[in-house]
Amino acid sequence: MIKIAFFDVGETLIHNGLPFAGVVTALTAMAGFETVEAQALIMGIVSDYHAPIPPTEEKVAALEEQYQNQVLGPSGLAGFFKPFESRVTISSRAGVRKPERRIFEVAIERTGSRASLSECSFVTENTTHLEKCKEHGITPVRFGPAVSGMAGFENWADAPAVIAGLVSPGHAGNLSAAAAAALATRHGLVGFTATATVGRSIHGRANQLVQLKDPRLGSLNGIYVERPSEVTVDFGPDGRVAEVVATVPNPDEVADAVNFVSSLIKSGRLAVPGQPAPSFGVTHVVESDSEGRPRLVRQRYSGR
């Protein structure tokens, strides 16, 4: 089973410097995965980045700092791969480029684990690299159109479920986290909590993001609010989420939500983006989630 999940970066995690849709949610879910030995799944990066000649330690360290500051930092993904010195391996450090066996061996060494190549997976869009990974004993995972005989996904919403099946098949906690990621990214169901697992089905509760459309909301027309929902998630034979059944709010509940948001605006308890902030009494704010949806969120207080 898999103990380390390695990822490529360019055109796998990010495109034009920004994460693909669903990457943040997927990595958040996978960061909580457990292996069959009840250890935390290690996530790491293996990436080609220059090749200093000669490869002095000073030049390698400078390139690692550059990679951290100019590639990972701006992408917003650096937090998933800390500490850098044990979770990120660039070709300059390994002295070889992907898909040479040595770069993966160095990456494993840097994690401080005793994992073998056969206990690692590698996610990339590059099929040539994936075929070479198979020769090394690494489990290849294709990001992009399906390749026969190879695990993969085209949408990052499916990534946690695919990886969960490689890490610890049938692990209830991993499946619940994978389901939560798919529900949040693809179905607008957030905060999923499993209550029962039956075969390939997981039952639980979540908050459904309901988009409110009413002219009374003014500039906040189209805002999302959360409503409780009972959810059943069915996984298919390929490990991905195959079907989702969720209760939906009735028209009266939606109308009540519109009235509630409208009353927050009128009473000055909601800070509206682009408008002067109320002097006091704000209880709710508008925040964009990882999928770019504007959501009504209760004001957080720091206690200071």
C-alpha positions as a Markdown table, in Angstrom:
| # | Residue | x | y | z |
|---|---|---|---|---|
| 1 | Met | 0.0 | 0.0 | 0.0 |
| 2 | Ile | 1.0 | 3.6 | -0.5 |
| 3 | Lys | 2.9 | 5.5 | 2.2 |
| 4 | Ile | 4.0 | 8.5 | 0.2 |
| 5 | Ala | 2.1 | 10.4 | -2.5 |
| 6 | Phe | 4.4 | 12.4 | -4.7 |
| 7 | Phe | 3.1 | 15.1 | -7.1 |
| 8 | Asp | 4.4 | 16.8 | -10.2 |
| 9 | Val | 3.7 | 20.6 | -10.2 |
| 10 | Gly | 3.5 | 22.3 | -13.6 |
| 11 | Glu | 0.3 | 21.2 | -15.5 |
| 12 | Thr | -0.5 | 18.8 | -12.7 |
| 13 | Leu | -1.1 | 20.9 | -9.5 |
| 14 | Ile | -0.8 | 24.3 | -11.2 |
| 15 | His | -1.4 | 26.0 | -14.5 |
| 16 | Asn | 0.0 | 29.4 | -15.3 |
| 17 | Gly | 1.1 | 29.7 | -11.7 |
| 18 | Leu | -2.3 | 29.0 | -10.1 |
| 19 | Pro | -3.8 | 25.8 | -8.8 |
| 20 | Phe | -6.2 | 23.8 | -11.0 |
| 21 | Ala | -9.8 | 23.9 | -9.7 |
| 22 | Gly | -10.3 | 21.6 | -6.8 |
| 23 | Val | -6.6 | 21.2 | -6.0 |
| 24 | Val | -6.7 | 23.0 | -2.6 |
| 25 | Thr | -9.8 | 21.0 | -1.5 |
| 26 | Ala | -8.2 | 17.7 | -2.7 |
| 27 | Leu | -4.9 | 18.3 | -1.0 |
| 28 | Thr | -6.7 | 19.3 | 2.2 |
| 29 | Ala | -8.5 | 16.0 | 2.2 |
| 30 | Met | -5.5 | 13.9 | 1.4 |
| 31 | Ala | -3.4 | 15.7 | 4.1 |
| 32 | Gly | -5.6 | 13.8 | 6.7 |
| 33 | Phe | -5.3 | 10.4 | 5.1 |
| 34 | Glu | -4.0 | 7.4 | 7.1 |
| 35 | Thr | -2.0 | 4.5 | 5.7 |
| 36 | Val | -2.7 | 0.8 | 6.5 |
| 37 | Glu | -0.3 | 1.2 | 9.4 |
| 38 | Ala | -2.3 | 4.1 | 10.8 |
| 39 | Gln | 0.4 | 6.6 | 9.9 |
| 40 | Ala | -0.2 | 9.9 | 8.3 |
| 41 | Leu | 0.1 | 9.8 | 4.5 |
| 42 | Ile | 3.3 | 11.7 | 3.4 |
| 43 | Met | 2.7 | 14.1 | 0.6 |
| 44 | Gly | 5.7 | 15.4 | -1.4 |
| 45 | Ile | 6.7 | 17.1 | -4.6 |
| 46 | Val | 9.1 | 15.9 | -7.2 |
| 47 | Ser | 9.8 | 18.5 | -9.8 |
| 48 | Asp | 12.3 | 19.4 | -12.6 |
| 49 | Tyr | 13.9 | 22.8 | -11.9 |
| 50 | His | 17.1 | 23.8 | -13.5 |
| 51 | Ala | 20.4 | 21.8 | -13.4 |
| 52 | Pro | 23.3 | 23.8 | -11.9 |
| 53 | Ile | 26.7 | 23.1 | -13.4 |
| 54 | Pro | 28.7 | 22.3 | -11.4 |
| 55 | Pro | 26.0 | 21.3 | -8.9 |
| 56 | Thr | 27.5 | 22.9 | -5.8 |
| 57 | Glu | 25.6 | 23.0 | -2.6 |
| 58 | Glu | 25.5 | 26.8 | -2.7 |
| 59 | Lys | 23.9 | 26.8 | -6.1 |
| 60 | Val | 21.4 | 24.0 | -5.2 |
| 61 | Ala | 20.3 | 25.8 | -2.0 |
| 62 | Ala | 19.8 | 29.0 | -4.0 |
| 63 | Leu | 17.7 | 27.2 | -6.6 |
| 64 | Glu | 15.6 | 25.6 | -3.8 |
| 65 | Glu | 15.0 | 29.0 | -2.3 |
| 66 | Gln | 14.1 | 30.4 | -5.7 |
| 67 | Tyr | 11.7 | 27.5 | -6.3 |
| 68 | Gln | 10.1 | 27.9 | -2.9 |
| 69 | Asn | 9.6 | 31.7 | -3.4 |
| 70 | Gln | 8.8 | 31.9 | -7.1 |
| 71 | Val | 6.9 | 28.6 | -7.8 |
| 72 | Leu | 5.3 | 27.2 | -4.6 |
| 73 | Gly | 4.8 | 30.4 | -2.7 |
| 74 | Pro | 2.7 | 32.3 | -5.3 |
| 75 | Ser | 0.6 | 29.2 | -6.0 |
| 76 | Gly | -0.6 | 29.1 | -2.4 |
| 77 | Leu | 0.2 | 25.4 | -2.1 |
| 78 | Ala | 3.5 | 25.6 | -0.1 |
| 79 | Gly | 1.7 | 24.9 | 3.2 |
| 80 | Phe | 0.8 | 21.4 | 2.0 |
| 81 | Phe | 4.5 | 20.5 | 1.5 |
| 82 | Lys | 6.2 | 21.6 | 4.7 |
| 83 | Pro | 8.9 | 21.4 | 5.8 |
| 84 | Phe | 10.3 | 22.1 | 2.3 |
| 85 | Glu | 13.6 | 20.3 | 2.9 |
| 86 | Ser | 11.8 | 17.0 | 3.5 |
| 87 | Arg | 8.8 | 17.3 | 1.3 |
| 88 | Val | 10.1 | 18.9 | -1.9 |
| 89 | Thr | 12.8 | 17.5 | -4.2 |
| 90 | Ile | 13.8 | 19.4 | -7.3 |
| 91 | Ser | 16.1 | 18.0 | -10.0 |
| 92 | Ser | 18.9 | 20.3 | -9.0 |
| 93 | Arg | 19.0 | 18.6 | -5.6 |
| 94 | Ala | 18.9 | 15.0 | -7.0 |
| 95 | Gly | 21.3 | 15.7 | -9.8 |
| 96 | Val | 19.0 | 14.0 | -12.3 |
| 97 | Arg | 15.7 | 14.9 | -13.9 |
| 98 | Lys | 12.4 | 13.1 | -13.9 |
| 99 | Pro | 11.7 | 10.3 | -14.5 |
| 100 | Glu | 15.1 | 8.9 | -13.5 |
| 101 | Arg | 14.9 | 6.5 | -10.6 |
| 102 | Arg | 17.4 | 8.5 | -8.6 |
| 103 | Ile | 15.2 | 11.6 | -8.2 |
| 104 | Phe | 12.5 | 9.5 | -6.5 |
| 105 | Glu | 15.1 | 7.7 | -4.3 |
| 106 | Val | 16.4 | 11.1 | -3.2 |
| 107 | Ala | 12.8 | 12.3 | -2.6 |
| 108 | Ile | 12.1 | 9.3 | -0.3 |
| 109 | Glu | 15.4 | 9.8 | 1.6 |
| 110 | Arg | 14.4 | 13.5 | 2.2 |
| 111 | Thr | 11.1 | 12.4 | 3.8 |
| 112 | Gly | 13.1 | 10.5 | 6.5 |
| 113 | Ser | 10.9 | 7.5 | 6.0 |
| 114 | Arg | 11.9 | 4.0 | 5.1 |
| 115 | Ala | 9.4 | 3.6 | 2.4 |
| 116 | Ser | 10.3 | 1.7 | -0.7 |
| 117 | Leu | 9.6 | 2.8 | -4.3 |
| 118 | Ser | 6.7 | 0.4 | -4.4 |
| 119 | Glu | 5.2 | 2.2 | -1.4 |
| 120 | Cys | 5.0 | 5.5 | -3.4 |
| 121 | Ser | 2.7 | 6.9 | -6.0 |
| 122 | Phe | 3.4 | 9.7 | -8.4 |
| 123 | Val | 0.7 | 12.0 | -9.9 |
| 124 | Thr | 1.5 | 13.7 | -13.2 |
| 125 | Glu | 0.0 | 14.5 | -16.6 |
| 126 | Asn | 3.1 | 13.2 | -18.3 |
| 127 | Thr | 2.4 | 9.6 | -19.5 |
| 128 | Thr | 6.0 | 9.0 | -20.5 |
| 129 | His | 7.1 | 9.7 | -16.9 |
| 130 | Leu | 4.3 | 7.5 | -15.6 |
| 131 | Glu | 5.3 | 4.5 | -17.7 |
| 132 | Lys | 8.9 | 4.9 | -16.4 |
| 133 | Cys | 7.5 | 5.1 | -12.9 |
| 134 | Lys | 5.9 | 1.7 | -13.4 |
| 135 | Glu | 9.3 | 0.3 | -14.3 |
| 136 | His | 10.7 | 1.7 | -11.0 |
| 137 | Gly | 7.8 | 0.0 | -9.1 |
| 138 | Ile | 6.1 | 3.3 | -8.3 |
| 139 | Thr | 2.4 | 3.4 | -8.6 |
| 140 | Pro | 1.6 | 5.8 | -11.5 |
| 141 | Val | -1.5 | 8.1 | -11.2 |
| 142 | Arg | -2.5 | 9.9 | -14.4 |
| 143 | Phe | -4.0 | 13.5 | -14.2 |
| 144 | Gly | -5.8 | 13.8 | -17.5 |
| 145 | Pro | -7.6 | 11.4 | -19.9 |
| 146 | Ala | -7.7 | 7.8 | -18.8 |
| 147 | Val | -4.8 | 5.5 | -19.7 |
| 148 | Ser | -5.6 | 1.8 | -19.8 |
| 149 | Gly | -4.3 | -0.1 | -16.8 |
| 150 | Met | -3.4 | 3.0 | -14.8 |
| 151 | Ala | -5.2 | 4.8 | -11.9 |
| 152 | Gly | -6.1 | 8.3 | -12.8 |
| 153 | Phe | -8.5 | 11.2 | -12.7 |
| 154 | Glu | -9.4 | 14.2 | -15.0 |
| 155 | Asn | -10.9 | 16.3 | -12.3 |
| 156 | Trp | -9.2 | 17.1 | -9.0 |
| 157 | Ala | -12.6 | 16.5 | -7.3 |
| 158 | Asp | -12.0 | 12.8 | -7.9 |
| 159 | Ala | -8.3 | 12.8 | -6.8 |
| 160 | Pro | -8.9 | 12.1 | -3.1 |
| 161 | Ala | -11.1 | 9.0 | -3.8 |
| 162 | Val | -8.6 | 7.6 | -6.3 |
| 163 | Ile | -5.6 | 8.1 | -3.9 |
| 164 | Ala | -7.7 | 6.8 | -0.9 |
| 165 | Gly | -8.1 | 3.5 | -2.8 |
| 166 | Leu | -4.3 | 3.2 | -3.2 |
| 167 | Val | -3.4 | 4.2 | 0.3 |
| 168 | Ser | -5.7 | 2.0 | 2.4 |
| 169 | Pro | -8.7 | 0.5 | 0.5 |
| 170 | Gly | -11.9 | 0.6 | 2.5 |
| 171 | His | -10.5 | 2.9 | 5.2 |
| 172 | Ala | -13.6 | 4.7 | 6.5 |
| 173 | Gly | -11.9 | 7.9 | 7.5 |
| 174 | Asn | -10.1 | 8.3 | 4.2 |
| 175 | Leu | -13.3 | 7.5 | 2.3 |
| 176 | Ser | -15.2 | 10.1 | 4.3 |
| 177 | Ala | -12.6 | 12.7 | 3.7 |
| 178 | Ala | -12.6 | 11.8 | -0.1 |
| 179 | Ala | -16.3 | 12.1 | -0.2 |
| 180 | Ala | -16.3 | 15.4 | 1.6 |
| 181 | Ala | -13.8 | 16.8 | -1.0 |
| 182 | Ala | -15.9 | 15.7 | -3.9 |
| 183 | Leu | -19.1 | 17.0 | -2.3 |
| 184 | Ala | -17.6 | 20.4 | -1.6 |
| 185 | Thr | -16.0 | 20.8 | -5.0 |
| 186 | Arg | -18.7 | 19.4 | -7.3 |
| 187 | His | -21.9 | 19.4 | -5.4 |
| 188 | Gly | -21.9 | 22.4 | -3.2 |
| 189 | Leu | -22.1 | 20.3 | 0.0 |
| 190 | Val | -19.7 | 21.4 | 2.7 |
| 191 | Gly | -18.7 | 20.1 | 6.1 |
| 192 | Phe | -19.7 | 16.6 | 5.4 |
| 193 | Thr | -19.7 | 14.3 | 8.4 |
| 194 | Ala | -20.2 | 10.6 | 7.9 |
| 195 | Thr | -22.7 | 8.8 | 10.2 |
| 196 | Ala | -22.7 | 5.3 | 8.7 |
| 197 | Thr | -21.0 | 3.2 | 6.1 |
| 198 | Val | -22.7 | 0.4 | 4.2 |
| 199 | Gly | -20.6 | -1.4 | 1.5 |
| 200 | Arg | -19.7 | 1.3 | -1.1 |
| 201 | Ser | -22.1 | 3.8 | 0.4 |
| 202 | Ile | -21.5 | 6.5 | 3.0 |
| 203 | His | -24.4 | 8.2 | 4.8 |
| 204 | Gly | -23.9 | 11.5 | 6.6 |
| 205 | Arg | -24.8 | 15.2 | 7.0 |
| 206 | Ala | -23.5 | 18.3 | 5.3 |
| 207 | Asn | -24.4 | 21.9 | 4.7 |
| 208 | Gln | -25.7 | 22.5 | 1.2 |
| 209 | Leu | -24.6 | 25.7 | -0.5 |
| 210 | Val | -27.7 | 27.3 | -1.8 |
| 211 | Gln | -27.4 | 30.3 | -4.2 |
| 212 | Leu | -29.9 | 33.0 | -3.4 |
| 213 | Lys | -31.2 | 35.0 | -6.4 |
| 214 | Asp | -33.4 | 37.9 | -5.5 |
| 215 | Pro | -33.2 | 41.6 | -6.5 |
| 216 | Arg | -33.7 | 42.7 | -2.8 |
| 217 | Leu | -30.1 | 41.4 | -2.2 |
| 218 | Gly | -28.7 | 44.1 | -4.4 |
| 219 | Ser | -25.0 | 43.6 | -5.0 |
| 220 | Leu | -25.2 | 40.3 | -3.0 |
| 221 | Asn | -27.6 | 38.8 | -5.5 |
| 222 | Gly | -26.2 | 35.3 | -6.1 |
| 223 | Ile | -24.6 | 34.9 | -2.6 |
| 224 | Tyr | -24.5 | 31.4 | -1.2 |
| 225 | Val | -25.8 | 30.4 | 2.2 |
| 226 | Glu | -25.6 | 27.0 | 4.0 |
| 227 | Arg | -28.6 | 24.8 | 4.7 |
| 228 | Pro | -28.4 | 21.4 | 6.5 |
| 229 | Ser | -28.8 | 18.4 | 4.3 |
| 230 | Glu | -28.9 | 14.6 | 4.7 |
| 231 | Val | -26.5 | 13.0 | 2.2 |
| 232 | Thr | -25.8 | 9.5 | 0.7 |
| 233 | Val | -22.6 | 9.0 | -1.3 |
| 234 | Asp | -22.1 | 5.9 | -3.5 |
| 235 | Phe | -18.6 | 5.0 | -4.7 |
| 236 | Gly | -18.2 | 3.2 | -8.0 |
| 237 | Pro | -15.9 | 0.2 | -8.8 |
| 238 | Asp | -13.2 | 2.6 | -9.8 |
| 239 | Gly | -13.2 | 4.2 | -6.4 |
| 240 | Arg | -14.6 | 7.5 | -7.5 |
| 241 | Val | -17.9 | 9.1 | -6.2 |
| 242 | Ala | -20.5 | 7.7 | -8.6 |
| 243 | Glu | -23.7 | 9.1 | -7.2 |
| 244 | Val | -24.8 | 11.6 | -4.6 |
| 245 | Val | -28.3 | 11.9 | -3.1 |
| 246 | Ala | -29.0 | 14.9 | -0.9 |
| 247 | Thr | -32.1 | 16.5 | 0.5 |
| 248 | Val | -32.7 | 20.0 | -0.9 |
| 249 | Pro | -34.3 | 23.0 | 0.8 |
| 250 | Asn | -37.9 | 23.7 | -0.1 |
| 251 | Pro | -39.1 | 27.0 | -1.5 |
| 252 | Asp | -40.1 | 28.3 | 1.9 |
| 253 | Glu | -36.7 | 27.6 | 3.3 |
| 254 | Val | -35.1 | 29.5 | 0.5 |
| 255 | Ala | -37.4 | 32.4 | 0.9 |
| 256 | Asp | -36.6 | 32.5 | 4.6 |
| 257 | Ala | -32.9 | 32.6 | 3.8 |
| 258 | Val | -33.4 | 35.5 | 1.4 |
| 259 | Asn | -35.3 | 37.4 | 4.1 |
| 260 | Phe | -32.6 | 36.7 | 6.6 |
| 261 | Val | -29.8 | 38.0 | 4.4 |
| 262 | Ser | -31.9 | 41.0 | 3.4 |
| 263 | Ser | -32.5 | 41.8 | 7.1 |
| 264 | Leu | -28.8 | 41.6 | 7.8 |
| 265 | Ile | -28.1 | 44.1 | 5.0 |
| 266 | Lys | -30.8 | 46.5 | 6.2 |
| 267 | Ser | -29.8 | 46.4 | 9.8 |
| 268 | Gly | -26.1 | 46.9 | 9.1 |
| 269 | Arg | -25.1 | 43.6 | 10.5 |
| 270 | Leu | -23.6 | 42.4 | 7.2 |
| 271 | Ala | -20.4 | 43.9 | 5.8 |
| 272 | Val | -21.0 | 44.2 | 2.0 |
| 273 | Pro | -17.9 | 44.1 | -0.2 |
| 274 | Gly | -17.3 | 47.4 | -1.9 |
| 275 | Gln | -19.4 | 49.4 | 0.5 |
| 276 | Pro | -18.5 | 51.4 | 3.6 |
| 277 | Ala | -18.3 | 49.0 | 6.6 |
| 278 | Pro | -20.9 | 49.5 | 9.3 |
| 279 | Ser | -19.4 | 51.2 | 12.4 |
| 280 | Phe | -20.6 | 48.5 | 14.7 |
| 281 | Gly | -22.9 | 45.5 | 15.1 |
| 282 | Val | -21.5 | 43.4 | 12.2 |
| 283 | Thr | -22.3 | 39.8 | 12.7 |
| 284 | His | -21.8 | 38.4 | 9.2 |
| 285 | Val | -19.3 | 38.8 | 6.3 |
| 286 | Val | -19.0 | 37.6 | 2.7 |
| 287 | Glu | -16.0 | 35.4 | 1.9 |
| 288 | Ser | -15.0 | 33.6 | -1.3 |
| 289 | Asp | -14.3 | 29.9 | -0.8 |
| 290 | Ser | -11.6 | 27.8 | -2.7 |
| 291 | Glu | -14.0 | 27.5 | -5.6 |
| 292 | Gly | -14.6 | 31.2 | -5.9 |
| 293 | Arg | -18.1 | 31.2 | -4.5 |
| 294 | Pro | -19.2 | 34.2 | -2.4 |
| 295 | Arg | -20.5 | 32.8 | 0.8 |
| 296 | Leu | -22.3 | 34.2 | 3.9 |
| 297 | Val | -20.1 | 33.5 | 6.9 |
| 298 | Arg | -20.7 | 34.4 | 10.5 |
| 299 | Gln | -18.2 | 37.0 | 11.8 |
| 300 | Arg | -15.2 | 35.4 | 13.5 |
| 301 | Tyr | -14.0 | 37.1 | 16.6 |
| 302 | Ser | -10.3 | 37.0 | 17.7 |
| 303 | Gly | -11.1 | 37.6 | 21.3 |
| 304 | Arg | -8.6 | 40.5 | 21.4 |
